[in-house]
Amino acid sequence: MNLELLDPWAQEYPQIIEETLEDGYVLNCKFNRRGTLLAAGCLDGRCVIWDFDTKGVSRNLDGHVKPVTNVSWSRNGRYLLSASKDWTCIYWDLVLGIKKQKIRFDTPLMMAQMHPKNNNRFVAALFQEHPVIVDLKGNHAIKTVLPIEIEDDSTKQGSFYVTTATWNKSGNLIYTGSSKGHLNIIDVETNKVIYTTRIANTTIKGIQWSRNGRSVCLSRLISFTSLTSFFDSDMLVNANDRVIRYYRVNEKGIPTLMNKFQDLVNRIQWNQTCFSADGEFVIGGSGHKAEHNIYIWDKNMGNLVKILEGPKEPLDDIAVTIKIGWHPVRPIIGSVSSFGNIYIWTAKHEENWSAFAPDFLELDENLEYEEKEDEFDVVPEDEKSKQKLVDEDIIVDVTTCDNIQAYIDSDGEDADEIFYLNTLPFQDVEGERAVTKISEIKEQKLIKKAKPLPKKKRDIDSGDERQNHKLPRIE
């Protein structure tokens, strides 16, 4: 799709379900940095990559033996990190479609996130253990254990455990959150906690960055992020008290409460929250057992803009109700239901032919056409040839690639960034196994025909004994 042809005045949030992606039981999904690929982790341990333009499966990666807790993209889009409950993380090379490295831990993984700039580094939050930084160097993985408390404070030892960890925008700080709602900021260079605070009295659920880097959204698992020292950043905190809190974080990392989002009528839990592509809207996935609803709020005004009502599905009590993700560029939302399907929400499209031809006039009824005076005049061939020569003198640049405005962000661009994945040669493993098994059966039959089975020795001996030893005659 040509992003330059997008209408800048179009609707900024989706309304309807356009398509459903099905390939196994999907637990979570995430777009890449440009929104051209969609990765999903499945219940059976597989990772599926969809081409978002064609909606076709580009990669089907099988490596885990237990459900995939989350997936994380590298900055250049070539590598994918998958964390699973089987105590392992797998680092995938999507171009080759192979498993580049497998890292094993001592406990199940809560989540894992790639470094925002380094494609060979990630942070992982372990179940009831300290989070770790993993550096991938060749075939080796170097682990660095992170602290969870300030060294001078010894009153909180054993009172909580880290539920998630994430990087800041520049990658020099790590923000971890606990089951008690504590937020810790860790300096990567010194490996020390430089700031700690308590955001909520209950468990904080998660975090999501906005695309422009100035906003941050906490939901499902705790975490917090800041942009740079020059701009204030925004933060959404989703706790178990059914309230989404909007904070403004200054350059020092201190949050200030700005607004609250909640459903005062139903008082439902929020399983996942995130920002829109432009950072102007906040969306929350409801945790209702029998609904697939997505709430959209205006970030600055705080009013409820829209409620997206999905299919009426009974939702699992244990599994996450809705996993949502906003497309990085377009007004598109991908949500995961308890049935393992991914619903693609888009805005209503209206045909606008004047976008392709500015002089095109749309008519509501038939009108009589008035011919212009010089519309059908005969042009001499000399003037036609002169016009062609003028057009030939115009230099057309076909080598320079202009930057797409929708893909420009504060981080800049990577030269080796991958937008799409090429197709790999098809390997029918099951078919090859079936052919091999059939050939083995045929060989066994040929062997049996070539070598007939000899008679049993016992049968031969018993026959000879009957011939040599005749029964006595009874008179």
Secondary structure, DSSP 8 states (H G I E B T S, - for coil): --GGGS-TTS-SS--EEEEEE-SS-EEEEEE-TTSSEEEEEETTSEEEEEETTTTEEEEEEE--SS-EEEEEE-TTSSEEEEEETTSEEEEEETTTTEEEEEEE-SS-EEEEEE-SS-TTEEEEEETTS--EEEEEETTEEEEEE---S-TT--SSTTS--EEEEEE-SSSSEEEEEETTSEEEEEETTTTEEEEEEE--SS-BB--EE-TTSSEEE--SB-------TTS-EEEEEEBTTS-EEEEEE-TT--EEEEEEE--TTT---EEEEEE-TTSSEEEEEE--TT--EEEEEETTT--EEEEEE-------SSS-S-EEEE-SSSS-EEEE-TTS-EEEEE------GGGT-TT----SS-------TTTT----HHHHHHHHHHHHHS----S-----GGG--TT---TT---S--------HHHHHHHHHHHHHHHHHHHHHHS-----HHHHHHHHHHHHS------
